[in-house]
Amino acid sequence: MKLLGRSLEINAPSDSSAIAMFRQLETGYPRPQLQRANWLNLNGAWKFAFNNENNWVQPTDVAEWTHTIEVPFAPESQRSGIGDTGFHPNCWYERDFELSPTQSAHPARVLLHFGAVDYHARVWVNGQFIGEHEGGHTSFSFDITPALRPEGPQRVTVWAQDDPQDLAKPRGKQDWLLEAHSIWYPRTSGIWQTVWIETVPETYLEKIRWTPHFERWEIGFEALIAGNTCDDLRLSVRLTVDSRLLVNDVYEVINGEIHRRIALSDPGIDDYRNALLWSPEKPTLIDAQVQLWRHGELLDEVKSYTAMRTVSIQRDRFMLNGHPYYLRLVLDQGYWTDTLMTPPSDEALRQDIELTKLMGFNGVRKHQKVEDPRFLYWADAMGLLVWEEMPSAYRFTPKAVERITKEWTEVIERDASHPCIVAWVPFNESWGVPNLTETRAHQHYVQALYYLTKTLDPSRPVIGNDGWESTTTDILAIHDYDNNPQRLAKRYGPEIKISDLLHNQRPGGRVLTLDCYPHQGQPIMLTEFGGIAYTRPADTEAYKAWGYARSSDTSELQQQYSALLSTVNRVQMFSGFCYTQLTDTFQEANGLLYADRTPKFPLEAIASATLGRDNPEVERSILPPSVTTPWSSAENVPPGTPQAGWSQAHPVQQMPHCSGHPGSQSW
């Protein structure tokens, strides 16, 4: 079968050339942990129309296609070619694509995939209803084979419903007012992640999941087979690191499933183990080739990857690979001025991760957004820890509970195999549970999602409610935007008992722990602080700049940031922190980077402050050589700004780069 001239063979090659071919696909494949050779990107120009009257219910009702939209950019974005930020609860999409008769010797299925559609999607192919999906942040797929015409153009139509004022659905930072205000941003409606097609055989690999077990030196492997789940199926798993073979196993498929623990050879020597472990300092990935066989015939083949790493909580410390690990995170909202929640390109995702590491951070707290799998791929490959957070609803209703629970389950199922994810965050600052302190139902809801998350993935810590009013949690996460370093030092200093802190302090006017949920020795982290706003003078009118504090120029911003980070780095009760925030985001001007990703003061100065120059943990940090040398001048820094280079040399490693071409595909 051919799609737009790209050959879609049913059986991918099984020799080493397949690995090389898959490596080339890594630059843009929408689902990096289950890659096939034969796929087609359907991004690009689609016909588009709004239906504010809500009187169209099937494709034949569309009176006129009034616009052309560039998928996957939301119609509210400038990059879409529409840029309409008004209230539009119904968006309709349509495009044609070509299919020629199959050239394969075996029957094939054609799957249509959507990265994400906000919020409720209904899909037709050639006028035949295929299915629907609710949830604006997760992927879904349909088998469209029965609806395909034998020849000629094929047509896909999508109806996306997204009530802009519905506060009972997971919406994250999307504003319910016409104009973005305070800490909320422009809405994202309709298709906002990649749409794509792939062919699979009649019997194919539908899902795989990897779970490393560092303490046993094993990797858990699960696989589900879909389609015609016939007898006598076998699955081969080949794991390699570079050219070194780790595993080459064959398993019998029973009832369409595989559940195995793959034990690796473990000599027990740290040097050998360290060469295989994944961490921000050395993000070693294990390549996986998974093949489905029947009677010696190769039915399906996918490329994937995993890593050997484990995260846990030990008393008051976060543990990575069995050792205490201090988290230096930055709040990452994942927005771009012209494309909103959709990254402008694959390279833009990679650039954000590289800049984050260059500023001395070892991770991000992805805030109120479930990020594109391509971001998670680059975080895996480049070594960046990720806290994944569920976008909030803002009402507590049975419908809101149902929606959040369903979508959060899909989030965990989609992303659990990514080694970069080290924590799950179902709630932020009691959003969606506004009466958490008084109402038992709200408390039970937070507890329920905590335990549901631990049930679906017991391998990672879960932060029940990030910020304050903590109930059941693995990490006590505090939000405190006091920008006076002396007050912060006094509030969290060594003379302060944790019990007094939790009973007497109310950052943001909220209690830190609820009655009947005492602190039980979990790690304490400052997971939002700072938020210092600065804008270029020319930008002040464009956005009504907002922040928790202000700087008059970049020199003052650097001094304020350095003072805050110096204080926070010295607080012994903290096991980590998360600074607000990575980039300016619309009216929020409190980024370390402008919205165009230009640093507000030099990266090496940001890194110096982030790490704390007199902190012994700086020895373990990974930074490029530029961080170890003083700077004398830089763009956007006025003359006379205090120099913040290193006072003496420190041993550092080069920042690792993922193998394969980095890619710069524009979507």
N, C-alpha and C positions, 0 to 999 in steps of 0.2 A: 504494500500500500504506500502511496505517496501523498504527502500533504504539502502543497505549495512547493513541489520540487524537491523536498527533503525525503529521502528514502526512509521508510519506516519498516524495517525488517522485524520479524517476530523474534528470531533468535539472535541475540548479540553474539559477537565472536567470543570464544572462551579462552583464548590464549592471552599472552601478555599485552598484545596490542589493544585489548579491551581496556586495560588499566590506563594506557596512554590516551586512548580516546576519551575515557571518562574524565581524565585530568583536564582535558580541554573544555569539557562541558562544565566544569566546576565554576567557571567565571559567570555563569548566568542561570544554572539549573535551579528552578524555583523550590525544589524540595531536596536539599543537599544530602540528606541522610538516606534517601532511597532513590538513587539516580538510575535512569535507563538511557540507553543510547538514542532511542527513537521518540522524539518529542517535538512539538511545534508551539512556539510562542504566539499567542493570539493578541498580544498587546498591539496598540496602534489605533488607527482611525476606525471608530464605530459610529453608526447613526445613533442619534440621541434626541430625547424629548422629555420635557417635564409634563406631568399631568396633575396640576394642582386641584382640579375638580374631582379627582378620584373616581372617574367614570369609565376607565379602561380596565378590563380584567383579563384580556387575552390579546395576543399580537394583532389580530384582525381589527381590534378596536382603535388602534393607534391612527389618529386622523392625519397626522403629518409629522415627519421627522424634521424638526425645526433646527437641529444643530448637528454638528460633527464634533465628537469628543475624542480626545487622545487618552485611551485606556493605558495604564491603570490610574490615571490621575482623577481625583474627585472633581465634580463639576464646580465646587466652590473654589478650586485652585486655579491660579493663572495658567499653569502649565497644561491644564486640560483643554485650553482653548475657549473656555466658557467663562470662568471666573465670576459666577453668580452666587453670592453669599446670602441670598434671601431664603425665606422659608419655602421649601419644596419637598413635600412628603413623598412624592412618587417620581422615580426616575426610570425611564425606559431606554434600553440599549438594543442594538441589533447590528450584526455583521455577517457577511458571507465568507465562506472559505471553500476551497476545492478539495475533493477527494477523488482519486482515480481508482479503478478496480484493484483489488489486492494482488500483489505480486508474490505473496508468501504461499508456500505449499500447505500451510496450516491455517485454520480459521483464526480470526483475531477479533479482539474486542477493542473498541475505541472509548477512552475515558476522557471526560471533560472536567478539568480542575479549575477551581477558583481559590486564589490565595486568601482573599477576604472581601466580603461585600457587606456594607453597612446599610440596613440592619437585617431586613427580611428579604431574601431573594427567591424569586420563582423563575424557572428556566424552561424554555421551549427549544426544541430542535426541529426544524422544518415544520413548525406549527404544532408539533406534538408535545404535550406537557411531559417533562422529564422528572421534575422533582422540585423541592424547595428546601431552604435552610434558614434558620433563624440564629442570629448571633453575628455581630459585626467585626469580630477580631480573629476568627478561626477559619481554617481551610475546610473545603468540602468538595466532593467529586460525584459525578454521575456517569454510569455506563450508558452512552448514547447510541450504541450499536443498533438497537431495534429501530431507531428513528431515522437512520441514515438512508438517503436515496442511493440506488445502485450507481448512479453517475450524475454528473452535473454539479452545480454549486450546492453547498449545504448552508443552512441558515440557523444561527443561534440568536435567541431573543431572551433578554433578561428584564424582569420587572423588580426593581429595588424599592422597597418601602422603608422609610426612615422618618418617623414623626420627630421633627426637630425639637419639640417641647415635651416629649415623653421622658420624665425623670425616673421612671421605674425600669428602664433598660440600662444595661452596662454601656456607658458613654464616655467614661474617662474625663478628659479635659475639654470635651466639646461643649461649647456654650449653648444655653437654651434661650438666651436673649438674641435679638437681631444683630447687635454689635458686640464683639468680644469685649469682656470687661474683667477687671481684677485678675485672677489667676486662671481664667478660662479662655479658650481659643476658638478660632473659626471651626465650624462644623465640617465633618467629612461624611458625605452621603454616597451611597452606591459603591461601585467597584473601585477599590483602592489598592489592591495587590494584583499580581500577575494572573492572567487567564491563559491556560495552556491545554494542549491535547497531547496524549500519548497513546500508542497502541500497546496492548498486552496480549498474550496468548489466552486461549480458553481457560487454562489453569495458570494462575499467576500469584506472585507474592504481593499481598495487599499491605501488610504492615510488618515492620521489624522494630525491636526495642532492645537497647543495650543498657546494662546496669553493672558498672564495675564494682568489684568487692576487693578493695585493697588489702583488708586484713586476711583474706584467704588467697589472695593473688589469683582471683578468678574474675571472669567477665560473664555476667548473666546475659543470655540471648533468648529472645522470644520472636517467633514468626507466625503470622497467620496467612493461610492460603485461601484464595478466593476463586470464584468461577466454578468450573467443573472439578470439584475436589475428588478426583478418582483415586483408586487404590494404587499401591506400589509407588508412591512418591517418595523421593529422597532429596534431602537438602544438603548441599556441600557449603562449608564455611571456610574461607581461607583468610587468615589474618597475617599482615605483614607490617613491618616498620622499615621504611626505605626498602632495601633489598633483602632484609632478614626475615625469614619465614618463622612465624610464631605458632601457627595452628593451620592444619589442613585436615578437617574432619568431615564426616558424612553421617547424617542422621536420618532415620526413618520418620516420615510424617505420619502422625496418628491423629485421626479425626480433624484433619486440616490445621494442625497446630504443631509447633515445636517449642519446648521449654527446656533449656539446658544451662548448666553452669560450665563454662569452658575454663578449665584449670590450665594456667600457664606454668612453664618451668620456672621455679623460683629457687635460686641458690641461697637466698637469704643474705646476700651481700649488698650493702647499701649502694655501692658504686654501680652495681648492675641494675638494681631497682631504680635508682635515680635516673638512669639513662632512659627508662621506659615511662616514668611517671609524668603526668600532665600537671602543669602549674603555669601561672602567668609568666614566670621566669623562663620556663622551658616547656612550651605547649606541644608536647609530642602526641601526635595523632596516630592511631593504628588503622591502617587501611583495611577494608573488608570487601571481599568479593563473595557474593552469595548467589548460588545457582540452584535452580529447581530442576530435578531430573525425573524421568520415568522410562524404565526399561532401556537405559543407556542413551536416551534422547534428551537433549537439553531443551527444556520448555521455557524457562525464564531466567534472566540474570540481572542483578542489580549491583551497583557499587554503593558502599556505605563507609562509615568510619566510626570509631569509638575511641576511648582513651582510658588509661588506667589512672584513676584518681578517686579519692573519697573525701567527703566533707561530713563533719559531725560537730557536736557540741560536747566539750569536756569541762564540766564545772563552769567556770566563768570565762571560757575562751572558745573561740571559733577554731576548729581544727581542719587543716588541709593536709591530706596524706599522712595523718597521724601526728602532725606537729602543730603547735599553736601558730596561727597566722593572723596578722593584723590587717584588717580590711581598711583600705583607703579608697572609698567610693566617691563618685560624683553623680548627682542627680541628672538623668538624661531623659528629656521629654520626647525626643525623636520627632521633631518638627523641622520643616524647612519653609522659608518664606513663600516661595512660589509653588510648592508642591504639597504643603501641609504634612499629613502623616506619612505620605508616600515618599520614599527617598528618591531624589532626582536621578540616581544611577547606582549601580552596584559599587562603583568607585567611591561614591559619597559615603556609603556605609563603612567601607574600609578606612576612609580618611578619618571619620569620627573616632574609630577605634584607635588608630595610630595617634591622633592628637590627644586622646584621653591618656594613653600610655606615656606620651611625651611630657605630659603635665604631672607625671609622678603617681597617677592613680593606678591601682591594680584591678579596679572593677567599676561597674556602673549599677545604679539602681534605676532600672527602666521604669519610669514613673507614669502610672495610669495608661499604659500602652502595652499591648502584646506585640512584640516587634516581629518584623518580617523574618522568616527563617534564614534569609541570606545574611542578615545581621548576626544571627546566632552562629552561622557557619564561620564568618570572619572572626568572631569572638573566640570560637573554638580554635581556629587555625593560628591566630595571632596572640592568644593568651590573655583574655580579659574575663574576669569574673562578672556574672550577671545575677542580680536579684530580679526575678520576674514577678510582676505585679498585675493583679486583675483590675481592669478599668471599672470604676465604681458606677453603680446606680445611686440615685440620691433620695429615693423614697424606700420605705420599708413596707412592702405589700407582699401578699402571697405570690403575685406574678413576678415581682422583682426577685424574690427568693428563688423561684423556679428558674428564671432566666440566668441569674448569676451561677447557680449550681450547675446547670447544664453546660454553660459556656466554659466555666472554669475547669470542668471535667475534660472538655475537649482541648483546652489549652495544655493541661498536664499531659494528656495522651499524645498530643502533637510534639511536645518539646522535651519530654523527659529524657531522651537519649543524648541531649547536648551536654558535653562535659562542662561547658562554661557556666551553666546555670547551677548556682550553689545555694539558692534559697527561693522559696515561694512566699508570696505576700498576697493573701486574698483580700485584705482590707487595709485602707489607708485613712487615718485620722477620723475614724468612726463615720466616714461617708457611707450613707445607706443604712446606718444604724444610729440615727441621731439621738436616741434616748438610751444609749448603751449603759449609762451609769445607773439608771433607775429601772429599766424594763428588762425583765428576765428573758422575754422572747428574743430581744436583741442580743443579749449575752449568749443565749443558747445558739443563735444563728452563727455568731463568730466562732463559738466552740465547735459547732457542727462542721463548718468549713475547714477549721484547723484539723479536725480528726479525719474528715473526708480526704484532705490533702495528704495527711500522713498515711492513710490507707492506700491511696492510689500511688504514692511514692514515698515509702519509708526511708529512702536513702538520703534525704535532704532536710535541713532545718526549715521550719515554717514559722513565719512571723504572723501571729493571729491578727493584730491590728497595729500597724506601724504608726508610731507617733505618740500615743498616750492612751489612757483608759484601757490598759492591757488586761486581758483575761488569760486564756491559755495560750502560751507562746513558747518558742524555743529561744528567742532572743528578745530582750526588753529594749525596744527601739524608742528613742526619745527625739522629739522635734523641739528645738529651742533656738529661736532667732534673736536672742539677746546678742547684740554685736559689741558689747563691752567685754574685752578679754579679762579684765580684772574681776568682773562679776561672775563670768563663767568659771574662772579659776577658783573663786570662793565657793561657788555652788557645787562644784564637782571635785574639789580639792581633796588631798589625802586625809585631812582632819574630819571630813564629812562621813558620817556613817550612812550606809546605803539605806537603812531603815528610816533614818531622818530625812534623807533625800526624797524617798518615795512617799512619805507621809506629809511632808511640809512644803515641797516645791510643786508649783503648777505652771510649767512653761505653757504659754498659750492660754492660760487660765483653765487648764484641764488637769485632773489628777492623773498620775502616771500609771497607777494600778488600781483596779477596782476592789472594793471590799469582797472578801471571800476568795480572792485570787492573789495571794501574797507572792512576792518575789521569792523564788526558790533556788537562787544561786545562778540563774541563767546569765549569759554574757549581757553586758549593758553596752549599747552603742548609741552614739549621737547621729541619728540617721537623717536629719535635716537641720542645717544651721547655715549661717552666712547670709546669702541672698542679697549681696551688696550690689546696688544698681549703679551703672554708669553707661551713658550713651554719648556718642559723638554729638557735638552741638547741632550739626545739621540734621540729626535723626530725631531730635527732641519733639518736633512738631509732627513727624510722621507717625510716631507711636507715643501715646501718653505714658511715658516711661514710668514703670512701677517696680518697686523692690521693697525689701524689708529694711534697708538702710541705703544711703546714697554716698557716692564719691563725687567730688568736684572735678577730678581729672584722673588720668591713669596712674600718676605717681601716688596719689592718695589711695586709690584702689589697691595698688600693690602693697602699700604699707598696712592697710586695714586687713587685707587677706593674710599677709605674713604674720601679723600679730595674732589673728584668730587661730591660724593653723599652728603657730608656735604653742599657744595655750592648749589647744585640743590634743596635740601630739603628746603633751606631757601628762594628761589626765590618766592616772593609772587604772581607774575603774573601767575605762573604756576599752573594749576589744576591737573597736573600729569606728569609723565615722563615714558620713556621706555629706559632701558639701553641695549646697544649692547655688548655682547649677552649672551645667556644661556650656550651654549657649544661651544667648538672648532668644526669647521666644515671644514674638509679637510684642504686646505691651510690657511683658516682663523683661526688664533690661538688666537682670542680675546674673548674666552669664560671665564666665571667664573668657568666653569667645563671643564675638559678635555673631549675629544670625548667619552671616556669610562665612563663618568659621575662622575669621581672622582673630588672632589673640589680642586681648586688650593690653597686655604687657607681655614681655618675652616669655616663651615657653620654658626656658631654663630657669627663669626666676619663679615662675609658677611652680615648677617641679621642686625647686629648692625649698619653697615654703611648704608645699604639700607633704614632703617627706620629713621635714624637721632636720636641719643640718647637724644638730648635735644628738640626733636620735640614733642609737646603735643599729636599729633595724634598717637604716639607710644602706648598710652594707649588703643587705639581701635584695635590694631593689634593682630593677632593671631599667636603665636609662641609656640613651645614646651618648656618645662622647661629648656632645655640645653642652650637656648638663654639668659636666665636671669642670667647665672652663668659664671664667668670668666673661661678661658681655660689656660692651662699651656703648653701643648705640643700637637702636632698633626702631622699626617703623611703629608709629602710634605711641611712642614714649617720649615725652618732652625732655629737653635738655635739663640736666640737674637731677633727674630721677635717681634715687639711691641704687647703686649696683648691688645685685643679689646673686652673684656667682658664688662658686664654692671657694672657701678659704684655703682648702688644701685638697689634694687629690684623694679620691676614694676609688676602690676597685669596683668596676661596673662591667656588665656584659652588654654586648650589642643587642638591640631589640630583635627578637626572632621574626622571621618572615615566613609565612606559610608557603609550602611548595606549590608549584604550578604558577601559571601566569596570573597576575593579580586581577586582571580584567578591568575594563573600563566601559562596559556595555551600558549605553544609555537606554532607559526604558521608554 
